[in-house]
Amino acid sequence: MNRSSGSGAGPGALRATVSVIALAATLLLTSCGGQDAAAPPAGSDRSAAQDPAGGQEPAAGAGAGKAAGALARSAPRVVSIPSLGVQSELESLGQNKDGTMTTPKNPDLAGWYEPGPTPGSQGPAVIAGHVTWNGKAAVFEKLKTLKAGDTIKVTREDGKTAEFAVDRIAEYPKKEFPTLEVYKNLDHAGLRLVTCGGQFDADRSYYPNNVVVFASMVAVA
């Protein structure tokens, strides 16, 4: 990871077993110190995570009442957040050898977690970005200022643009990151934007929290 950056916490496709959920929690705790990236559990795939009861999270929040039907899988190319003046091409993020999520190499670009759902397809697609880089503002510096109802647009490889409405924004200590809540299966096309938060510790080059934006797709152009 970079020397003084803030990036997304860990996406992953969790399986509906207690052992895998425990593994994910352990990896999340051990990976946030230097890399600020939580780890998907071993053997994760492109399907979204189900909760232990095997259920799905219903559509909820600002976008739920007018949720648009999910699209087929297609890689995202650009994310834009009009209210923040953000428009970024997307890097593809994968996993390191230790299972942690890779992070964007360019602080001015966000990255899509490729093993997970694509924005617009059913499930919780994940886009992560740095909040700062070597003391300078990065692509998701203002992410925590988003409000419920704000628009996020993702242009896809198939030429379609998936439009999302922010349901809510939350901040969590990294040691208490709600992995299941963020990555469990959905009955609609969802989006999670993730970055770091809290007071930056310059001695450790570390942010103690993660900011997560929860959004639901409301339209397709």
Secondary structure as the mmCIF struct_conf table of DSSP 4:
data_model
#
loop_
_struct_conf.conf_type_id
_struct_conf.id
_struct_conf.beg_label_comp_id
_struct_conf.beg_label_asym_id
_struct_conf.beg_label_seq_id
_struct_conf.end_label_comp_id
_struct_conf.end_label_asym_id
_struct_conf.end_label_seq_id
BEND BEND1 ARG A 3 SER A 4
BEND BEND2 ALA A 16 THR A 17
HELX_RH_AL_P HELX_RH_AL_P1 VAL A 18 SER A 31
TURN_TY1_P TURN_TY1_P1 CYS A 32 GLN A 35
HELX_LH_PP_P HELX_LH_PP_P1 PRO A 40 PRO A 41
TURN_TY1_P TURN_TY1_P2 ALA A 42 GLY A 43
BEND BEND3 ARG A 46 SER A 47
HELX_LH_PP_P HELX_LH_PP_P2 ALA A 48 ALA A 48
STRN STRN1 ALA A 49 ALA A 49
HELX_LH_PP_P HELX_LH_PP_P3 GLN A 50 ASP A 51
TURN_TY1_P TURN_TY1_P3 PRO A 52 ALA A 53
BEND BEND4 GLY A 54 GLY A 54
STRN STRN2 GLU A 57 GLU A 57
HELX_LH_PP_P HELX_LH_PP_P4 PRO A 58 ALA A 59
BEND BEND5 GLY A 61 GLY A 61
TURN_TY1_P TURN_TY1_P4 ALA A 62 GLY A 63
HELX_RH_3T_P HELX_RH_3T_P1 ALA A 64 LYS A 66
HELX_LH_PP_P HELX_LH_PP_P5 ALA A 67 ARG A 73
STRN STRN3 PRO A 76 ILE A 81
HELX_RH_3T_P HELX_RH_3T_P2 PRO A 82 LEU A 84
TURN_TY1_P TURN_TY1_P5 GLY A 85 GLY A 85
STRN STRN4 VAL A 86 LEU A 93
STRN STRN5 GLN A 95 GLN A 95
TURN_TY1_P TURN_TY1_P6 LYS A 97 ASP A 98
BEND BEND6 GLY A 99 GLY A 99
HELX_LH_PP_P HELX_LH_PP_P6 THR A 100 THR A 100
STRN STRN6 MET A 101 MET A 101
HELX_LH_PP_P HELX_LH_PP_P7 THR A 102 THR A 102
BEND BEND7 LYS A 105 ASN A 106
TURN_TY1_P TURN_TY1_P7 PRO A 107 ASP A 108
BEND BEND8 LEU A 109 LEU A 109
STRN STRN7 ALA A 110 TYR A 113
TURN_TY1_P TURN_TY1_P8 GLU A 114 PRO A 115
BEND BEND9 GLY A 116 GLY A 116
HELX_LH_PP_P HELX_LH_PP_P8 PRO A 117 THR A 118
TURN_TY1_P TURN_TY1_P9 PRO A 119 GLY A 120
BEND BEND10 SER A 121 GLN A 122
STRN STRN8 GLY A 123 ALA A 128
BEND BEND11 VAL A 131 VAL A 131
STRN STRN9 THR A 132 TRP A 133
TURN_TY1_P TURN_TY1_P10 ASN A 134 GLY A 135
STRN STRN10 LYS A 136 ALA A 137
TURN_TY1_P TURN_TY1_P11 VAL A 139 LYS A 142
HELX_RH_3T_P HELX_RH_3T_P3 LEU A 143 THR A 145
TURN_TY1_P TURN_TY1_P12 ALA A 148 GLY A 149
STRN STRN11 THR A 151 ARG A 156
TURN_TY1_P TURN_TY1_P13 GLU A 157 ASP A 158
BEND BEND12 GLY A 159 GLY A 159
STRN STRN12 THR A 161 PRO A 173
HELX_RH_3T_P HELX_RH_3T_P4 LYS A 174 GLU A 176
HELX_RH_AL_P HELX_RH_AL_P2 THR A 179 TYR A 183
STRN STRN13 LYS A 184 LYS A 184
STRN STRN14 LEU A 186 LEU A 186
BEND BEND13 ASP A 187 HIS A 188
STRN STRN15 ALA A 189 GLY A 197
BEND BEND14 GLY A 198 GLY A 198
STRN STRN16 ASP A 201 ASP A 201
TURN_TY1_P TURN_TY1_P14 ALA A 202 SER A 205
STRN STRN17 TYR A 206 TYR A 206
BEND BEND15 PRO A 208 PRO A 208
STRN STRN18 ASN A 209 VAL A 220
#
